[in-house]
Amino acid sequence: MEQSVIFEKLTTIFKKVFNDDSIVLRTDITASDIGNWDSLTHMVMIGEVENEFLIKFKLRELNKMENVGGLIELIKVKLEN
């Protein structure tokens, strides 16, 4: 799956989960860049990503993620396997 398609799907998920239609996703965005991104919304977002892309993350993979770019790379790896 192309990165642009992943970006598009992630943008939709982020806007829905964080209830903010003004979100413009970038690879360097972190939880501190989105006002209502807390531990609960993080888990909801991860669940939505897993459902959308039909993948499952391991806890250690999630712990290594530093920003949206890391999430995208992890999604790409999961989809290739």
RONU-821037 format. One line per 8 residues: number of its first residue (from 1); their letters; for each residue x, y, z of N, C-alpha, C. Coordinates in steps of 0.05 Angstrom, whole numbers. Layout:
REM RONU-821037
NUM	a	X:Y:Z:X:Y:Z:X:Y:Z ~ ...
END
This chain:
REM RONU-821037
1	meqsvife	17:-24:0:0:0:0:18:25:0 ~ 11:44:-17:27:68:-19:24:86:6 ~ 45:100:11:45:118:35:23:139:34 ~ 17:148:10:-5:168:8:-32:157:16 ~ -37:132:10:-62:119:18:-62:115:48 ~ -40:107:60:-38:104:89:-43:131:102 ~ -30:152:92:-34:179:103:-64:187:102 ~ -77:182:80:-105:189:76:-122:175:97
9	klttifkk	-118:149:100:-133:133:119:-128:141:148 ~ -102:147:154:-95:156:181:-107:183:187 ~ -107:200:167:-119:227:172:-149:224:179 ~ -163:207:166:-191:203:172:-194:192:200 ~ -177:173:207:-178:161:234:-172:182:255 ~ -151:198:252:-144:218:271:-166:239:275 ~ -178:248:253:-199:268:255:-223:256:270 ~ -229:231:266:-251:218:280:-245:214:310
17	vfnddsiv	-223:201:316:-216:194:343:-211:219:360 ~ -198:239:349:-192:263:365:-212:285:361 ~ -234:279:346:-256:297:342:-247:325:334 ~ -230:325:313:-218:350:304:-214:349:273 ~ -232:362:259:-231:362:229:-208:379:218 ~ -195:394:236:-173:411:226:-146:398:226 ~ -145:373:236:-119:359:237:-108:355:209 ~ -83:363:206:-67:358:182:-44:341:190
25	lrtditas	-44:316:182:-24:297:191:3:302:178 ~ 24:300:194:51:302:185:67:279:199 ~ 89:271:188:104:249:199:116:257:226 ~ 121:282:232:133:290:257:114:296:280 ~ 88:292:275:68:297:296:70:277:318 ~ 69:286:343:69:269:367:44:275:383 ~ 41:260:405:18:263:422:16:292:433 ~ 39:304:438:39:331:450:29:352:430
33	dignwdsl	28:345:404:19:364:384:-12:365:381 ~ -25:345:392:-55:343:390:-66:345:418 ~ -82:366:422:-92:373:449:-105:351:465 ~ -122:335:453:-137:315:469:-126:287:465 ~ -100:285:458:-87:259:455:-77:250:482 ~ -92:233:495:-83:222:521:-82:191:518 ~ -78:178:541:-75:149:539:-99:134:529 ~ -123:144:536:-148:132:527:-151:135:496
41	thmvmige	-149:160:487:-152:165:458:-130:151:442 ~ -106:148:455:-85:134:441:-93:105:436 ~ -104:92:456:-113:64:453:-136:61:433 ~ -154:81:433:-176:81:413:-165:84:385 ~ -146:102:382:-134:107:356:-119:82:346 ~ -104:69:364:-90:44:356:-110:23:347 ~ -132:20:362:-153:1:355:-165:7:327 ~ -170:32:322:-181:40:296:-161:34:273
49	veneflik	-135:40:278:-115:34:258:-114:4:253 ~ -114:-12:274:-113:-41:271:-137:-51:255 ~ -160:-40:261:-185:-48:246:-184:-40:217 ~ -175:-15:212:-175:-4:185:-155:-20:167 ~ -132:-26:177:-111:-39:161:-110:-69:165 ~ -128:-80:182:-129:-108:188:-102:-119:197 ~ -90:-105:217:-64:-113:228:-67:-113:259 ~ -47:-124:272:-45:-123:301:-17:-114:309
57	fklrelnk	-16:-96:328:10:-87:339:17:-102:364 ~ 42:-105:369:52:-116:394:59:-92:412 ~ 57:-96:438:62:-74:456:90:-62:453 ~ 110:-79:449:137:-69:445:140:-52:420 ~ 124:-58:399:125:-42:375:113:-14:381 ~ 91:-14:396:78:12:402:96:29:420 ~ 111:16:438:129:31:456:152:44:441 ~ 160:33:418:182:44:403:173:68:385
65	menvggli	147:70:380:136:91:363:140:119:375 ~ 152:137:360:157:164:371:139:185:358 ~ 128:179:334:112:199:321:95:186:299 ~ 80:201:284:63:190:263:80:176:242 ~ 104:187:236:121:174:217:128:145:225 ~ 133:142:251:138:115:261:114:97:258 ~ 91:108:263:66:92:259:63:84:230 ~ 68:102:212:66:96:183:86:74:175
73	elikvkle	110:76:185:130:55:178:122:28:189 ~ 111:28:213:102:3:226:79:-9:210 ~ 61:8:201:38:-2:185:48:-14:159 ~ 67:0:146:78:-11:121:92:-38:125 ~ 107:-41:146:120:-67:152:99:-88:157 ~ 78:-82:172:57:-102:178:43:-110:153 ~ 38:-91:135:23:-97:111:40:-114:91 ~ 66:-111:92:84:-126:74:87:-155:83
81	n	83:-160:109:86:-187:119:61:-204:117
END
